[in-house]
Amino acid sequence: MYKKGTVNLPLHGGHPPAWLFQRMKKLSGALTSVIIEEYSIEEFLNRITNPHWFQAFSCVLGFDWHSSGTTTTTLGALKASLTPEEHGIYLTGGKGGKSRKTPQGIEHAGELFNLKTKTINNLINTSKLSAKIDNSCIQDGYTLYQHHFFITEKGEWAVIQQGLNAKNKYARRYHWLGSEVNDLLNDPHSGISCDEKNPKTLNMPSQESKQAQKISVDLINDNPNHLRQYFKRKNNQMLLEDYTMPSHHPVLDMDISDKEFEVLTRAWEIQPENYEELILLKGIGPKKIRALALISDLVYGEPASWKDPVKYSFTHGGKDGFPYPVDREVYDNSIQTIKDAIDQACLKKDEKLKAIKRLDDFIS
């Protein structure tokens, strides 16, 4: 799996007008058909998980480039226009309650594409894990509220999901491409972009956090009852936040209740074999993941990463040369792909002209 990028977008409410959404469905399906025919299904997944290409694609369809609704509406149009029979792709998931129906959607796609049971189960696990990583293991201040899962007839996949930050009123979109990385918990990010870094971000899926991952599992498998001393004030014992922690990260309120300790006890009874199994257990959320990471540092001297994995550039680079100059050939190729698709799509002439005009406006 390969996380292609992230983008910050202001939160916008409301819905697109029906006349616009109907045209977005038609245009998104037509463009996707041409891209798959001229290139391949794999290339479409590669493009849609590229933040720059996704933004340009959204603008061509007619939606505001800087709106959080870009994700909802563009993927909603694709979900309505993509068909397994014509495109060889099934898109499941969505916003809110629809995201929780992703496993059923994956099972349905598996039946349509005649995928092996093992493949279907792996895809369901991947869906759950990708959401858990971005929502709980990367604690950047954004809470996921959208999860979209692409599945191809060959069992290949991609994920696009979005989180919101209630404080700054921005959304952050996460893109995953399933063919690039074997280990989701070892620096799966590349070319992530937003306007600012959060210095209080816990980044557990990092190479720097590998020992903290292992110790987190060991702490659970060794019976979590001995961890109570770090959270409950008893006989003048200190809470975890009372300890002098290393200066490289902040400490939030980490008091864990008796009910929350029951979750840790159930995890101990299951004896997870690795960090992936641990974080997928029911009830293991951001607070417990963070607590185990802090104890790893405090007791064993093995700190997790507190570096926000976001970078100041899309996959094409930055206009100011950081972290690397824009690769004009790659950038132009992304735009040309959409232009070619528009030219070859079965659309009326005025629809093509309007789509090209929106693309030109985006480029300029």
DRENKEMAR-834644 format. One record per atom (N, C-alpha, C, O): residue in one letter; x, y, z. Coordinates in steps of 0.05 Angstrom, whole numbers, plus 5000, padded with zeros to 4 digits. Each point is the difference from the previous one (the first is absolute). Layout:
<rs>
AXYZ
...
</rs>
This chain:
<rs>
M501749775000
M498350235000
M501850255000
M502249995011
Y496850214977
Y501750244997
Y498350255004
Y498150054985
K502550105036
K498450245005
K501150224982
K502250095004
K496249994977
K501050194980
K499950295009
K501550164990
G496749915029
G500050285008
G497650085016
G498149855003
T502250395008
T497850115016
T499650294992
T501950134991
V495749975012
V499650284993
V498050125021
V498149875008
N502550385000
N498250135019
N497950164984
N500750144981
L496849845027
L497850134986
L498150125021
L499449875020
P499650374975
P498050125019
P497449844999
P499149914979
L499750065045
L497549855001
L497750174989
L499550225009
H499149664971
H497750134988
H497649805003
H500349774994
G497550345013
G497649835002
G498350024976
G500850114979
G496849775022
G498150014978
G500449794980
G501749825003
H496850194975
H500149804979
H500250144973
H499050224997
P502249654983
P500050114973
P497249994988
P498549825006
P500850374977
P497449994988
P499749754982
P502049904990
A495650005008
A499549754985
A500950014971
A501249814990
W498450424997
W500950034972
W503049974997
W501049884981
L500550225039
L502949984999
L500949715006
L501849904986
F497049985034
F500949735008
F499449804977
F501649824996
Q496250214990
Q499449824978
Q502150024978
Q500849804989
R500250455006
R502150034980
R502649905010
R501749904985
M498850125041
M502549905012
M500149694997
M502149894994
K495749985011
K499949714997
K500649924971
K501649824995
K497150324986
K500449934972
K502950054991
K501249834987
L499950395021
L502750074992
L502149835014
L502049914987
S497650035038
S502049835015
S500149724988
S502149884997
G495650014996
G499949744988
G501349994972
G501549824994
A498050394991
A501250024973
A503050025001
A501449874985
L499650315032
L502950035003
L501449755010
L502149934990
T496649945029
T501249765011
T500249784978
T502049854999
S495950124985
S500049804979
S502350044981
S501449814992
V499150445000
V502250064981
V502749945013
V501749884987
I498750205037
I502549965014
I500649705002
I502349914995
I495749935012
I500449715003
I500549884972
I501749824998
E496950274982
E500449894973
E502750074988
E501349834989
E499550425015
E502650104989
E502449905016
E502149964989
Y497650025037
Y502249935017
Y499449735013
Y500849794990
S497950215033
S499349755014
S498550075026
S499950245008
I498949565004
I498650045025
I502150095021
I499450175017
E503049704982
E502150065019
E500850304999
E500550135020
E499649974955
E500850284997
E497850195010
E500650215011
F496949714987
F497850175011
F500350015030
F499850225012
L500849555002
L500450015028
L502450175008
L499950155020
N502249834964
N502450165005
N499350304998
N501050165016
R497449914965
R499250284996
R498250105022
R500450225011
I497649624995
I497950105020
I501250025028
I498950155016
T503349714989
T501350025026
T502350205000
T501550025019
N498650144960
N501950224999
N498450265006
N498250074986
P502550075036
P498450235009
P499750224978
P497850114997
H504449954988
H499850204979
H498049914979
H498350164992
W501949594999
W498349904979
W497150005010
W498250074985
F501449845040
F497350005011
F498850275000
F497650044993
Q504050175015
Q498950275000
Q499350094972
Q497950124996
A503849834985
A499550084972
A497549854990
A498350124986
F501549635020
F497749844992
F497450115011
F498050024986
S502150065039
S497750115013
S499150264987
S497750054996
C504350124998
C499450264987
C498849964972
C498250154992
V502849654994
V498949944973
V497149925002
V498350074983
L501149785039
L497249925004
L498250245007
L497649984997
G503650245013
G498550245005
G499850085029
G498250165007
F503549735010
F499850065029
F502350185009
F502150014987
D497450155035
D502050185010
D502549865008
D499949795014
W502450314978
W502549875006
W500750005030
W501349815009
H497950395006
H500950035027
H498049915021
H500450065024
S497549804968
S497949935019
S500349715010
S500949834985
S498450135041
S500049735011
S498049834985
S500349754999
G497650384989
G498049854985
G501049884975
G498749834988
T503850255003
T501249884977
T500149705002
T499449854982
T501550065042
T500349715004
T497349864999
T499749804986
T498450305029
T497349885001
T498749984973
T499049794992
T501050444994
T498550024975
T501449854977
T498749864985
T503950175013
T501549864979
T499849705003
T499549864980
L500950045044
L499849715005
L497149914998
L499549774992
G498650405016
G497249934997
G499349964970
G498549824993
A502650364990
A499549984972
A501249754988
A498849864984
L503650085025
L501449764990
L498549745010
L499749814985
K499450205039
K498649765011
K497449954984
K499249774996
A499550454994
A497649974985
A500549924971
A498449884987
S504050195002
S500549964972
S501749754994
S499749894978
L502050035041
L501649764995
L498349755002
L498549965019
T501949864961
T498649745001
T502149784997
T501850034983
P497949755032
P501949784997
P500249894972
P502149924991
E495650074996
E499949884973
E501550174980
E501449894983
E498350375018
E501350184980
E502850085008
E501850004982
H498650065043
H502650115008
H501849805014
H502450045002
G496549745008
G501749815015
G500850105027
G501949905012
I496650294999
I500550125026
I497450025016
I497950064989
Y502349885037
Y497850035018
Y500850205022
Y502149965012
L496350254992
L500650195021
L497949985022
L497650024995
T503449935029
T498249975023
T500850195022
T502050144998
G496349885023
G500650185022
G498650274995
G498150024984
G502850185030
G498850264997
G500350175025
G502049975015
K496150204990
K500150195022
K498249905023
K497849904995
G503250145029
G498349925024
G499449715001
G501749834999
G495750115003
G499149735003
G500649824976
G500449765003
K499950364973
K500749854976
K502749885003
K500649784989
S501250365025
S502849905002
S500049745016
S501749834996
R496550145023
R499949765017
R498949764985
R500149775010
K498850274966
K499049784983
K502149914980
K499449834983
T503050275019
T502149924982
T500549704999
T500349894978
P499949975045
P500449714999
P497949854983
P500749824985
Q496850265017
Q497949884984
Q500450064970
Q499649834983
G501350415012
G500550084972
G502349844988
G500049924977
I502150035040
I502349844990
I499149714995
I500949894980
E497550005037
E499049734996
E498449994974
E500249804985
H498150405010
H498450014975
H501950014976
H499549874980
A502550305022
A501950034978
A501549734995
A500549924977
G500149945045
G501449744997
G498349804985
G501049844985
E496450175020
E498249824986
E499850074970
E500049834983
L499850435011
L499850094973
L502549934984
L499949914977
F502550125036
F502549954986
F501149725005
F502149924990
N496349915024
N500849735005
N502849985014
N501649844992
L498850335028
L502550005014
L500049785021
L497949915010
K504550004997
K500249795020
K499250115028
K500350235005
T498849595011
T499150075027
T502350135016
T499650205014
K502849704983
K502350115014
K500550294991
K500750175016
T499149884958
T500450264989
T497950205011
T500750225007
I496849694994
I497950175011
I500550075029
I499750235008
N501149575007
N500550055029
N502450195003
N500050175018
N502049804965
N502350185002
N499250294993
N501050195012
L497249844968
L499150264993
L498450135022
L500350245006
I498049615007
I498550105023
I501850095022
I499750215012
N502449634994
N501950065020
N501650264993
N500550175017
T500149854958
T501550244990
T498350255003
T501050215009
S496449774985
S498250225003
S500050105029
S500250245006
K499449575012
K499950075029
K502650115010
K500050205015
L502249694976
L502650085009
L500850284990
L501150165015
S498349894960
S500650274989
S498550225015
S501150215005
A496449735001
A498450205015
A501150035029
A500150225010
K500749555002
K500950025028
K502750155001
K500550155019
I501249814961
I502550145000
I499750304998
I501250155016
D497149944965
D499750294996
D498450135023
D500350245006
N497949615006
N498450115021
N501249995028
N499650185016
S501849604990
S501049955027
S503049995003
S501150095020
C500249794960
C502949975003
C501650254991
C502250055010
I496650114972
I501150264994
I498150205013
I497850064990
Q503050055033
Q498350185015
Q500850294994
Q501550125014
D497449974963
D500650264989
D497950215004
D500250234990
G497749705025
G497850195006
G497649974981
G498150155002
Y502149654980
Y497849964980
Y498649745006
Y501349795003
T496150224998
T498349765005
T498749924974
T498650164987
L501849595005
L498949904975
L496950005000
L498749935020
Y500250164958
Y497149984996
Y499349904972
Y497649994994
Q504449954990
Q499549894974
Q502049784994
Q502450025007
H496749774980
H501849784993
H498949884974
H497849895000
H503850124979
H499249894974
H502149804991
H502450045002
F496649734989
F501849774994
F499549914971
F497849924994
F504350104990
F499949904972
F501049724998
F502049935013
I496649904972
I500849724996
I499849944970
I498150074987
T504049805002
T500049944972
T499449704996
T499949855019
E499650084957
E499449724993
E502349815006
E499649765002
K502850355001
K502449845008
K500549995030
K501949885009
G496450265006
G500450015029
G501850225009
G500850015023
E500050174958
E501650235008
E498250215013
E497650004996
W503650185019
W498350195015
W501450275004
W502450034996
A495950165012
A500950275008
A498150115020
A497749915001
V503250275015
V498350135021
V500350304998
V502250104997
I495550035005
I500050295004
I498150065023
I497749925000
Q503450215021
Q498450065023
Q500650285010
Q502150124993
Q496149995023
Q500350285008
Q499350035029
Q498249875011
G503450305003
G499550065028
G499450305003
G500650164982
L498249915041
L499450285005
L501350085026
L500349845019
N500450424983
N501050125024
N498050215009
N499650204987
A499149745036
A497850175009
A501050285009
A498550195000
K504149825007
K501150255010
K500750204978
K499250235001
N502249674978
N500850194979
N498150004976
N500450144980
K497549695021
K497949984980
K501249934972
K499150094980
Y502949735021
Y501149904975
Y499749704998
Y499649865021
A500550044955
A500049714995
A502749914989
A501350164987
R499449605018
R502549894989
R499449744986
R498849825011
R502050164964
R499449764984
R502449824997
R502350094996
Y497349655007
Y502149805000
Y499649824976
Y497849894995
H504350064990
H499949834976
H501849765004
H502350025009
W496749744984
W501649765002
W499949854973
W497949984987
L504449915004
L500149834977
L501149735008
L502349985010
G496249814985
G500649755012
G502349844989
G500849805011
S500350294966
S502149844987
S502950075008
S501949894990
E498450315028
E502750115004
E501449925025
E502449995000
V496249955022
V501249955026
V499049745012
V497649944999
N504249915013
N499349755013
N499450045029
N498449845011
D502750365002
D499750045029
D498750275005
D501250214996
L496349785012
L498550255006
L501150155024
L499550245003
L501949615014
L500850125026
L503050074999
L501350015021
N499850044955
N502850084998
N500250224979
N500749944977
D498950305031
D500250244983
D498649964973
D501350004979
P496049985021
P498649964975
P499450264985
P498650004980
H502450235030
H499250264988
H502150104981
H502449965004
S496750184976
S501850144981
S498550234987
S497749964991
G503550275007
G498850234986
G497550105013
G498150074985
I501749935041
I497650105014
I500150305002
I502250125004
S495650014991
S500050294999
S497850135016
S497749925000
C503150295015
C498050185012
C501550255008
C502450034996
D496250175015
D501150265005
D501850015025
D501750185002
E497949645016
E501650025025
E500449725012
E498549824995
K503650165021
K500549765015
K499050035029
K500150215011
N499049575000
N499049995027
N502349895018
N500549764998
P500750405019
P502349905016
P499149805022
P501749885012
K495750084991
K499049825021
K499049744987
K498449865012
T502650074965
T499049764986
T501549755008
T502549994998
L496049815012
L501249745005
L499849844974
L497949974988
N504449935003
N500249854974
N500949725006
N502449944997
M495849885010
M500849735006
M500749834975
M501749835003
P497150214973
P500949854977
P502650124988
P500050084976
S502049935040
S502650114992
S502349815007
S499749855019
Q502450164965
Q502349845007
Q501150075027
Q501049825015
E498850434992
E500950095027
E498349895022
E500949995023
S496749914971
S498249905021
S500049705001
S498449885015
K503349994970
K499949704999
K500449885028
K498549815007
Q503450285008
Q500449895027
Q497750065018
Q499249845017
A499750404980
A497650075016
A497649834993
A498449935018
Q501449994957
Q497949824992
Q500349735014
Q498149895011
K504450014988
K500549745013
K499550005030
K498849825011
I502150405002
I499750025029
I497050035007
I499249895020
S499350244963
S497150035005
S498749725001
S498349955017
V502549884964
V498949725000
V500949855024
V498449865013
D504250174995
D501049865023
D498650095026
D499549845017
L500050424985
L498750105024
L497249885003
L499249945022
I499450024956
I497349885001
I500249705006
I498549905017
N503349964970
N500249715004
N501149935027
N499849775008
D501450425006
D501149955027
D498150075022
D500850045023
N496649984970
N497850075019
N500150305006
N501950095013
P496150064977
P500150295003
P499450105029
P500250245005
N499149585014
N499450095027
N502450155012
N499650185016
H502849744977
H502350135012
H500450294989
H501850145009
L496649934971
L500250274988
L498350205016
L500250254996
R498149655022
R498150185014
R501550225015
R499050225003
Q503449725007
Q501450205016
Q500650254985
Q500550225012
Y499649764961
Y500650244984
Y497650174995
Y500350234989
F497349685017
F497650154993
F498350075024
F498850225000
K501049615020
K498150045022
K501650115024
K502049885009
R497050345002
R501350125024
R499049845024
R497750015008
K504149845004
K499349825023
K502450015019
K502349964993
N497150105032
N502050025021
N502250194992
N502449955003
N496750284986
N501850224992
N501849924976
N502050144995
Q497449654992
Q501549944976
Q499350204978
Q497950125001
M503949914980
M499650214980
M498649894975
M500349764994
L498350414993
L498949944973
L502250024980
L502150125005
L497449774972
L502150004979
L500750294993
L502350064995
E495750125004
E500650284992
E501650155021
E501050214995
D499249675030
D501650135021
D502949954997
D501750155010
Y499149644975
Y502849944997
Y501350214982
Y498750124983
T503849915020
T501550184982
T500749854975
T501749824999
M496950254980
M500349864974
M502250134984
M500550245004
P500749624977
P502050124982
P498850244986
P497650014994
S504250185000
S499150254988
S499149984971
S499050194988
H501549574999
H499549984972
H497049954994
H499249994977
H499249995043
H497149984994
H498450095024
H500950015023
P496650084972
P498250095021
P498649775013
P500049774989
V498850275034
V498449805013
V497250115005
V499750225012
L498349634980
L497250085006
L499049845023
L501349835011
D496250234997
D498849855022
D499749714992
D498649944981
M502749885033
M500049724993
M498849825021
M500549765001
D497850355016
D498649845020
D498149804987
D498350094984
I502049665021
I498349794988
I498249885021
I500949925022
S496550084972
S498049905020
S500149705002
S501349864985
D497250045035
D499849715004
D498749874976
D500849784992
K497250354996
K498649894977
K502049984976
K500049804986
E501750405011
E502049994979
E502149795005
E501149894981
F499550065044
F501949795007
F498949724993
F501549824994
E495950165006
E498849744992
E500749944971
E500349774993
V499950444990
V500849964972
V502849894999
V500649814985
L501250305031
L502849905001
L500149725010
L501749844991
T496650095029
T500049735010
T499049804979
T501149784998
R496950304987
R499049824979
R502249964979
R500349794988
A501250425006
A502249984981
A502149815011
A501149844984
W499550175042
W501949815012
W499149714997
W501649824995
E495850145009
E498949734998
E500349894971
E500349764996
I499550424985
I500349914972
I502949964992
I500649834983
Q501350315030
Q502849974994
Q500750064971
Q500749824985
P499050435006
P500750074973
P502949944993
P501850045017
E498649864959
E502749934992
E501750234991
E502549995001
N496250234989
N501650224990
N498350265004
N497749995009
Y503550234983
Y498750265004
Y497550034982
Y498150135008
E502049754969
E497750024982
E497649865013
E497850125000
E502649655012
E497849865013
E499050165025
E497750015005
L504250125009
L499350155023
L498250234993
L497950045013
I502850134968
I498550244994
I497349944987
I498250175001
L501549594988
L497549934987
L498049885020
L497649964994
L503349995031
L498149905020
L497950215008
L500650245001
K497049675004
K497850185007
K500750155025
K500749895020
G499050384979
G500450165023
G502850125003
G500450185016
I501449734967
I502750115001
I500150254982
I500449984976
G499150255037
G499850254985
G502450185005
G502049915011
P497750344981
P502350195002
P501150035028
P502450015004
K495850005016
K500950055028
K501849775010
K502150055012
K497149704982
K501649775010
K502649974984
K502049935011
I497850124963
I502449994983
I502150205010
I502449955001
R496650295005
R501850215010
R501149935027
R502450055005
A496049845013
A500949935027
A502249794998
A502150035014
L497649774970
L502049794997
L502650124989
L502249925008
A497650274973
A502350134989
A501550165021
A502549995001
L496150155016
L501250165021
L501449825021
L502250075008
I496649714999
I501349825019
I502549874988
I502049965014
S497949984960
S502349904986
S502450195004
S502349915004
D497250344994
D502150205002
D500850035030
D502450015006
L495750025011
L500550055029
L501549775013
L501950055014
V497249714982
V501049775014
V502449874986
V501949925013
Y497950064960
Y502049854986
Y501950184983
Y501949904988
G497650365012
G501750184985
G499949964970
G501950064985
E495849845005
E499649964971
E497850194991
E497749935000
P503050314991
P498050194991
P498849934974
P501349894982
A496150195015
A498749984974
A500750264984
A501150185012
S498249824963
S500550244984
S497950215007
S497649955001
W503350305002
W498250235005
W500350204977
W499750245004
K500949664973
K500350174976
K497649964982
K499349784992
D499350445003
D497749994982
D501049904972
D501850124989
P497049665001
P501049894975
P499350184976
P500949944977
V497650275027
V499350184978
V502550144989
V501850075015
K498349974959
K502250154987
K498850244986
K497650004995
Y504050194998
Y499050254989
Y499949994970
Y500750194986
S498449585003
S499949984971
S498149784991
S499749805014
F499150244963
F498649784987
F502149824987
F502450055002
T496849734986
T501949824988
T501650124978
T502149904992
H496950334997
H501550134978
H502250185010
H501550104984
G498749955042
G501950195010
G498650275007
G497650024997
G504050175012
G498950265008
G500950224981
G502249994989
K496250215008
K500650224982
K502450165010
K501450134984
D499149865042
D502350155011
D502549825002
D502150085011
G497749684978
G502449825000
G500349825024
G501949855001
F496250165017
F500249835024
F497649815002
F497850084993
P502649665015
P502649895007
P501749934976
P502349925003
Y496650114973
Y501549974975
Y498650154978
Y497650055002
P503850034977
P498750164979
P497849844986
P500049755000
V498250394988
V497849884985
V501249854976
V501650114985
D497649645011
D500849854977
D498050074978
D497849894999
R503050294983
R498150104980
R499049784982
R497750004991
E504049815002
E499249784983
E497849845012
E498049934987
V502350005039
V498049855014
V497450165002
V497849904996
Y502550355011
Y497650185004
Y498550024973
Y497649975000
D503950094979
D498750034974
D498749744991
D497950004987
N503349785020
N498949744992
N497349955014
N498249894988
S501750195038
S497549975014
S497750164987
S497849904997
I502850354996
I498050174988
I499349904972
I497650004992
Q504449914993
Q499549904973
Q498249765000
Q498449964981
T501949875039
T498349765002
T497150075001
T498349884987
I501050335029
I497350085002
I499050134974
I497849954990
K504050224997
K499250124975
K499549794979
K498050034985
D503749775013
D499649794980
D497449865005
D498549934982
A500950025044
A497549855007
A497650174992
A498049894990
I502150375014
I497850174993
I499650004969
I497749974991
D504550054994
D499850004971
D498749754989
D498650014980
Q502049765033
Q499249744989
Q497349915012
Q498949804991
A500250345030
A497549915013
A497650054982
A499950184983
C498149655021
C497550024984
C498350225013
C498049945015
L502650304980
L498650235011
L499350204978
L501250004978
K496850165027
K499350214981
K502250214999
K501650035019
K498650114959
K502250194995
K500050215022
K502250075010
D495550044997
D500050215021
D500949905027
D501250155015
E498149604991
E500949885025
E503049975001
E501350055021
K499949874957
K502949984998
K501350275004
K502050025014
L497050184972
L501250265002
L499950115028
L501950125010
K495849855004
K499850095027
K501949855019
K501250125018
A499149624978
A501849855016
A502950094996
A501550035020
I499350014955
I502750104995
I500450275011
I502250065011
K495850114988
K500250275012
K500549995030
K501650155011
R496949675002
R500449975030
R502849905006
R501250085019
L499849744964
L502749895004
L502150224996
L501950035016
D497750134964
D501850234995
D500050205023
D502150105008
D495549945003
D499850195023
D501649885024
D501350155015
F498549594989
F501449875022
F503050034997
F501450065019
I499649894956
I502950024994
I501050285005
I502250045012
S496350164979
S500950275002
S499850115029
S500750235005
</rs>
